[in-house]
Amino acid sequence: MPGKSLVAKATGLSRETVYKHLRKYAENPVSENDMSGFDLMTEQVIAQILKAALHGDMNAAKLFLEASKSWNNSKVIKQINRQIVC
């Protein structure tokens, strides 16, 4: 997910307003169901981006590197490796 500053700039809202809405969304029990669907898709999407990057797509490579900045454990990387092999 992009940072609050980027969302604020893109939408014309203040960072405080973006933060307030994101916090309310996170506190809503329905949001947990919404996010679980994204978790399932994430590794498949990232694997496809990496495959494109490995085939020379520079935009895909940039996107992959940007997404990988937020990974702080090897579990995510292992899941992506499994997706690439399949």
N, C-alpha and C positions, 0 to 999 in steps of 0.2 A: 504494500500500500504506500502511496506517496506520502511524504511528510505533510504536516499540518500547514507549513508555510507555503508549500507548493499548491495545496488544495485552496488555501486562502487566496493566493494570487490568481489562480485559474478561475475561481468563482466570484472574486470581488468581495468576498466576506473577510472579516477580520480573523486572525488566528484564534482569538478567544471564542468567537462564535463557532468556528469549525471545531475547536476542542470541545465546547459545550455539547454540540450535536453528536459528535463521535462518542463522548462519554455516555450520553443518554441512550444512544443506540447500543452500546456495549452492555449497559445495565438492563436492557430489555431482554427477557428470556427468549423471545422469538429470534433474537440475533444469533444465539448459539446454534440453532438449527440452520440458519442461513450460512453461517461460517463453516459448518461441517461439510457442506456441499463444495465449498471452495477448496477446503483442505484436500478433498479427494481428487479434485481436478488439478491442483497445483503441480504435483510431481509429473503428471502427464504433459501438461503444457510446457513446463520447464524442459522436460526431456525432448520435446519436439523443437523447442528453440535451440537447444544445444545441438541437436542433429543438424539443423539448418546452419548453425555456426560452424560446425565441423566440415560442412560441405562448401564453405567459403562465403556464406552470407554475413557480411560485416555488420549489418544492422542487427541481425540475430545475435552476433557475438557481443556487441555493445549492450544489448538488452540483457543477455545472460550474465554478463559481468556486473551490470547494475543490480540485477536481482540477487546475485550471489553475495553482495556486500552485507546483507542482513543475516546470512546464515552463520550461526555460531556453534553448530555442532555437526558431527559427522553423520548423524542419522539421516539428515536431509540429503546429503551427498550420496549415501548408500542407496537411498530410495531412488534417486535420479539415475544412478548407475544401473539399477535393476530395470528401470523403464527404458533406458537406451539399449540394453542388451535384447529386450523383447522385440 
